Every structure is written in C-alpha cells, then in structure tokens.
Amino acid sequence: RVDDNGKVFLPEPRAEPVVVEPVVEVPRPAAAVAAVLQQVAPSVMAALAQGPPRLTSATATFGTTVIRGPDWKWDNQDGNGQGTVVLPDWVQVKWKAGGGNKYRAGAQGCHDLVLAEAHGKHLVGALVKADMVESDMVVKRGPDWKWESQDGSSTGVTSISPGWARVEWADGTSNFYRVGAEGCHDLAIANPKTCANGHIMVFLANGNGFPHSCDKCGNQNILAKFHRCNDCNYDLCASCPAGAK
C-alpha cells in the first residue's frame, strides 16, 4: 500500500497456526503383557507362575496329554516328549487263598481274569477288561491265565492302587507313574484348560455313552472328547476355547 506521501507499506506477515501433534506413547511389550495378565483371574496367574499343573488322581483321566512333572525320576522313559493317559490294563488282585499280584485286563491282548460274581451290568464269566475295572470285583482265573497256582484255585477281589496312572509315550512304550502316590507327582498336564474362574478342567475322552452339552456354544450332542470343570459344573467342547463363559 502507498500513502499520499508516496510511502510504501508492506503487508505484515501472517503467523501460521502451529499444529501440535499429540504424543502417543507406545507401551513396551513387557508392560502390555503385564497389563493383560492383570485382567486374568489371580488363580490362573498363580498356576502359570508355578508351571504346568501337576497331574493328580482327580485329573488323570483317560486321554489326558501329559509331560514329565516336578517329581520325575524315570530317566528318559518319556523321550522328553508328551504322553497320553491310557486305561489301566493291569489290575491288582488279592486272592482269598492268600497272596496277590497284578494281572492282565487287556495288556498284551490277554485277559487273565473273568468275573466270578456279577458286578453291576457285567455278568458272571465276563472278561475283566480295562474299561470296567473297579475295586471289589470278585474274579477268578480266565482264558489267558498263565500264572500257575498263584490264585490257589480260589477267587479273588480286585483293588485299584490310588495315586498311580498308566501313560503311553510316543514310541509306544508305557508304564505306571505317581499322581499322588508317595506324596509325589511324576507328571504334569501338557496343555491345560481353565474355566473362567481359573480352575483346571478335566479332560474326558468319553461321556459314558451319555450326551453332554457345551455350556459355551450350546452344542447338546457331545459324546466324547470334552473338558469339564467339576468345581463349576461347566462343560466345554473341543471346538470352544477355554476362558470367559
């Protein structure tokens, strides 16, 4: 602009607004993990801190995947890998004539015993098999008996040794391990599932022939391979992840 006296006035520079970008603090990975863990049930965090949960008599169900646990002392029997809890195909018998031993209830494809008295739905003369073994079954020598006069030609009564579980390893070998016997736990659950309350869920390979329902997805026709929380009376099918209900 020029005034009447010829003086030139230049326009004043306009101050551009300064845009301040908000500083976004990226959480450190460790802090982010800790924040997530703080939202998990305290009992679950405690279990994680202690490592894989010990296998006990209550959780040693048929089909459970296991690894060596805190009291393992069996060298390399497991091949340092995973195994599966299988049915106990040997059964302890105490003979009325005196003495006792373990006998085959399917092991090696043999059945050393038959029922001497009816037991539940099983009739006299039925082969004693791993999936029917219970305590206090009255038995006698069966078709594959090869143990001479151990039975004294008498009947005997079965018993189940508490605190032991039979495990089969990847190479096909198997053995019995302590799941509470002698105050020791040789095994731990390899891939434990927990309910929303942090309880360890028991794996059930079968439902005794009765259908069960999944409390998460509503599937009402689960016949095999599901998890149960006995504390919460909560069932979970194999397709549903564990966690919040």
C-alpha positions as CSV (number, residue, x, y, z in Angstrom):
1,R,0.0,0.0,0.0
2,V,1.2,3.5,-0.8
3,D,0.0,6.6,1.1
4,D,-0.4,10.1,-0.2
5,N,3.2,11.0,0.6
6,G,4.4,8.0,-1.5
7,K,5.4,5.9,1.5
8,V,5.1,2.2,0.8
9,F,3.7,0.0,3.5
10,L,4.4,-3.7,3.2
11,P,1.8,-6.2,4.5
12,E,2.6,-7.7,7.9
13,P,3.5,-11.4,7.7
14,R,0.6,-13.7,8.9
15,A,1.6,-16.1,11.6
16,E,0.6,-19.6,10.5
17,P,-1.1,-21.6,13.3
18,V,1.2,-24.2,14.9
19,V,-0.3,-27.6,14.9
20,V,1.0,-29.7,17.8
21,E,0.6,-33.4,17.2
22,P,-0.4,-35.4,20.3
23,V,2.4,-37.6,21.6
24,V,1.3,-41.2,21.6
25,E,3.2,-43.3,24.0
26,V,3.7,-46.8,22.7
27,P,3.6,-49.3,25.6
28,R,6.6,-51.5,26.0
29,P,5.8,-55.1,25.1
30,A,6.5,-56.3,28.7
31,A,4.2,-53.7,30.1
32,A,1.5,-54.5,27.6
33,V,1.7,-58.2,28.6
34,A,1.6,-57.3,32.2
35,A,-1.5,-55.2,31.7
36,V,-3.2,-58.1,30.1
37,L,-2.2,-60.6,32.7
38,Q,-3.6,-58.2,35.4
39,Q,-7.0,-58.9,34.0
40,V,-6.7,-62.7,34.3
41,A,-8.1,-64.4,37.3
42,P,-5.5,-64.4,40.1
43,S,-5.7,-68.2,40.4
44,V,-4.8,-68.6,36.7
45,M,-1.8,-66.3,37.2
46,A,-0.6,-68.3,40.1
47,A,-0.9,-71.5,38.1
48,L,1.1,-70.0,35.3
49,A,3.8,-68.9,37.7
50,Q,4.1,-72.5,39.0
51,G,4.4,-74.0,35.6
52,P,2.1,-76.8,34.1
53,P,-0.3,-78.1,36.7
54,R,0.5,-81.4,38.4
55,L,-1.4,-84.4,37.3
56,T,-3.4,-85.8,40.2
57,S,-5.7,-88.8,40.7
58,A,-8.6,-86.4,40.1
59,T,-7.3,-85.1,36.7
60,A,-5.6,-88.3,35.5
61,T,-8.5,-89.1,33.1
62,F,-8.2,-91.4,30.0
63,G,-6.9,-89.4,27.1
64,T,-5.2,-86.6,29.0
65,T,-1.9,-85.4,27.4
66,V,1.0,-85.2,29.9
67,I,4.6,-84.3,30.2
68,R,7.2,-85.0,32.9
69,G,6.3,-83.2,36.2
70,P,8.2,-81.9,39.2
71,D,9.0,-85.3,40.8
72,W,10.1,-87.1,37.7
73,K,12.8,-89.6,38.3
74,W,12.5,-92.1,35.4
75,D,15.4,-91.1,33.3
76,N,14.4,-90.8,29.6
77,Q,11.4,-93.1,29.6
78,D,9.2,-90.3,28.1
79,G,11.7,-89.5,25.3
80,N,11.5,-86.0,26.7
81,G,8.1,-85.6,24.9
82,Q,4.4,-85.9,25.5
83,G,2.4,-89.0,26.5
84,T,-1.2,-89.9,27.0
85,V,-3.0,-91.4,30.0
86,V,-4.4,-94.7,29.0
87,L,-6.7,-97.2,30.6
88,P,-5.0,-99.3,33.3
89,D,-4.9,-102.7,31.6
90,W,-3.4,-104.5,34.6
91,V,-5.4,-105.0,37.8
92,Q,-4.3,-105.8,41.3
93,V,-6.0,-108.9,42.8
94,K,-5.8,-110.2,46.4
95,W,-6.6,-114.0,46.5
96,K,-8.8,-115.5,49.2
97,A,-6.3,-118.3,49.4
98,G,-3.6,-115.7,50.2
99,G,-1.2,-113.6,48.2
100,G,-1.9,-111.4,45.3
101,N,-0.4,-109.8,42.2
102,K,-1.2,-107.7,39.1
103,Y,-2.9,-109.4,36.2
104,R,-3.7,-108.6,32.6
105,A,-7.0,-106.9,31.8
106,G,-6.3,-106.3,28.2
107,A,-2.5,-105.9,28.3
108,Q,-0.7,-107.8,25.6
109,G,-4.1,-108.6,24.2
110,C,-4.7,-111.0,27.1
111,H,-7.3,-111.4,29.8
112,D,-6.2,-113.4,32.8
113,L,-9.4,-112.9,34.7
114,V,-13.2,-113.3,34.5
115,L,-15.9,-112.3,36.9
116,A,-16.7,-114.9,39.5
117,E,-19.8,-112.9,40.6
118,A,-21.9,-110.4,38.7
119,H,-20.8,-106.8,39.1
120,G,-23.1,-104.0,38.0
121,K,-24.2,-104.7,34.5
122,H,-21.5,-107.3,33.9
123,L,-22.5,-111.0,34.2
124,V,-20.6,-113.9,35.7
125,G,-17.9,-115.1,33.4
126,A,-17.4,-111.8,31.7
127,L,-13.8,-111.0,30.8
128,V,-12.3,-108.4,33.1
129,K,-11.3,-105.5,30.8
130,A,-9.5,-102.3,31.4
131,D,-12.6,-100.1,30.9
132,M,-14.7,-101.9,33.5
133,V,-12.1,-102.4,36.3
134,E,-13.3,-101.3,39.7
135,S,-12.4,-102.1,43.3
136,D,-14.1,-105.1,45.0
137,M,-14.9,-107.1,41.9
138,V,-14.8,-110.8,42.6
139,V,-12.8,-112.6,40.0
140,K,-11.2,-115.9,39.1
141,R,-8.7,-117.2,36.5
142,G,-9.7,-116.6,32.9
143,P,-8.9,-117.9,29.4
144,D,-5.3,-116.4,29.2
145,W,-4.2,-117.5,32.7
146,K,-0.6,-118.5,32.8
147,W,0.4,-117.9,36.4
148,E,0.3,-121.4,37.7
149,S,-1.2,-121.7,41.2
150,Q,-0.9,-118.0,42.3
151,D,-4.6,-117.9,42.8
152,G,-4.6,-121.1,45.0
153,S,-7.6,-122.2,42.8
154,S,-9.7,-119.7,44.6
155,T,-11.5,-116.4,43.8
156,G,-10.0,-113.0,44.5
157,V,-11.0,-109.4,44.9
158,T,-9.7,-106.6,42.7
159,S,-8.3,-103.3,44.1
160,I,-7.2,-100.2,42.4
161,S,-4.0,-98.6,43.6
162,P,-4.7,-95.0,44.2
163,G,-2.3,-92.3,43.2
164,W,-0.9,-94.1,40.1
165,A,-1.7,-93.6,36.4
166,R,-0.6,-95.5,33.3
167,V,0.9,-93.4,30.5
168,E,1.7,-94.4,26.9
169,W,4.5,-92.5,25.2
170,A,5.1,-91.6,21.6
171,D,7.3,-94.6,21.0
172,G,4.6,-97.0,22.1
173,T,6.1,-97.8,25.5
174,S,4.0,-97.4,28.6
175,N,4.4,-97.6,32.4
176,F,2.8,-96.5,35.6
177,Y,3.6,-93.2,37.2
178,R,2.8,-91.5,40.5
179,V,0.0,-89.0,40.5
180,G,-0.1,-88.6,44.3
181,A,1.3,-91.9,45.5
182,E,4.2,-91.5,47.9
183,G,3.4,-87.8,48.0
184,C,4.9,-87.4,44.5
185,H,3.7,-86.2,41.1
186,D,5.7,-87.6,38.2
187,L,3.5,-85.9,35.6
188,A,2.1,-82.6,34.6
189,I,-0.8,-81.7,32.2
190,A,0.7,-80.7,28.9
191,N,-2.0,-78.4,27.6
192,P,-4.2,-77.5,30.5
193,K,-7.5,-75.7,30.0
194,T,-9.0,-73.5,32.7
195,C,-12.5,-72.2,33.2
196,A,-13.3,-68.5,33.7
197,N,-12.7,-69.0,37.5
198,G,-9.2,-70.4,37.0
199,H,-10.0,-74.0,37.8
200,I,-8.2,-76.7,35.9
201,M,-10.6,-78.5,33.6
202,V,-10.6,-82.3,33.5
203,F,-10.4,-83.9,30.0
204,L,-13.0,-86.6,29.4
205,A,-12.3,-88.9,26.4
206,N,-15.9,-90.2,26.6
207,G,-19.1,-89.4,28.3
208,N,-20.0,-92.9,29.4
209,G,-22.3,-93.2,26.5
210,F,-24.5,-90.2,27.5
211,P,-24.6,-87.0,25.5
212,H,-23.4,-83.8,27.2
213,S,-23.9,-80.2,26.3
214,C,-21.3,-77.4,25.9
215,D,-22.1,-74.5,28.2
216,K,-20.3,-72.1,25.9
217,C,-21.6,-72.8,22.4
218,G,-24.7,-74.8,23.3
219,N,-23.8,-78.0,21.4
220,Q,-26.0,-80.6,23.1
221,N,-24.7,-83.7,21.4
222,I,-21.1,-84.1,22.8
223,L,-20.4,-87.8,23.2
224,A,-16.6,-87.7,23.5
225,K,-13.5,-85.5,24.0
226,F,-14.7,-82.6,26.1
227,H,-13.4,-80.7,29.2
228,R,-15.2,-80.3,32.5
229,C,-14.8,-78.1,35.5
230,N,-16.0,-80.1,38.4
231,D,-15.9,-77.1,40.6
232,C,-18.3,-75.0,38.5
233,N,-20.2,-77.9,36.9
234,Y,-19.2,-76.4,33.5
235,D,-18.6,-78.4,30.3
236,L,-16.6,-77.3,27.3
237,C,-16.5,-79.0,23.9
238,A,-13.2,-79.5,22.0
239,S,-14.1,-76.7,19.5
240,C,-14.5,-74.0,22.1
241,P,-11.5,-72.2,23.6
242,A,-11.2,-72.0,27.4
243,G,-11.7,-68.8,29.3
244,A,-14.6,-66.5,29.8
245,K,-18.0,-68.0,29.9
